[in-house]
């Protein structure tokens, strides 16, 4: 029997409990969505203009710690991008929310 979107999301969060608090936060999910396309820290601060740079760096650190994004150096610039786990969280989250 196929799992519903909500059941798949719950199973994912049970497997990766560190994602629960992130999924509950609109702000963290917004940042995660932004880094689905690689962005430099400067681009992130511009994209999320309501967030101070220091706060943005702390949020990125939390997303990195959860394995949802990573930082890499590209052409002398540090970029942040979502991992497959982060992209999967967004997919499951959206599917569960849309099925309600």
Secondary structure by P-SEA (a helix, b strand, c coil): ccccaaaaaaaaaaaccccccccccaaaaaaaaaacccccaaaaaaaaccccaaaaaaaaaaaaaaccbbbbbcccbbbbbbcaaaaaaaaaaaaaaaac
